[in-house]
Amino acid sequence: MIAGVPWWVFMMILFIFLSGYMAFRAMRAEKKLEHQFIEREGNVYIERMREERRSKEDRRNIQNQ
């Protein structure tokens, strides 16, 4: 006992801090995963827009000839 505090109280405090650290790590990992998903979906959307633009230009060129 340090200063009249039982050892298990220190263990509980340690576990509280450890739990907070693990929650922070999980939150950062989730944010990174979400960012990657958004990036990937954005690239799919942009590629779809480019493809649509190409097809419109091709149709326009065929009509003008």
C-alpha positions, -999 to 999 in steps of 0.1 A, spaced: 0 0 0 14 33 -11 1 62 10 -27 41 23 -41 32 -12 -44 -5 -20 -25 -19 -50 -57 -28 -69 -67 9 -71 -35 16 -90 -42 -13 -113 -77 1 -120 -62 35 -128 -37 18 -151 -65 -1 -169 -85 31 -173 -56 48 -190 -49 17 -211 -85 15 -222 -85 52 -232 -53 46 -252 -68 16 -270 -100 36 -277 -79 64 -292 -60 39 -314 -92 24 -326 -107 58 -334 -76 68 -354 -77 35 -373 -114 38 -381 -109 74 -393 -80 62 -416 -102 34 -430 -131 57 -436 -108 82 -454 -95 54 -477 -131 43 -485 -141 79 -493 -110 83 -515 -117 50 -534 -154 59 -539 -145 94 -551 -121 79 -577 -148 56 -589 -172 85 -593 -147 107 -611 -138 79 -635 -175 74 -642 -178 111 -650 -148 110 -673 -162 80 -691 -195 98 -696 -178 129 -709 -158 107 -734 -189 90 -747 -207 124 -751 -177 138 -770 -177 106 -792 -214 110 -800 -209 147 -808 -180 139 -831 -200 112 -849 -230 136 -854 -207 164 -867 -191 142 -894 
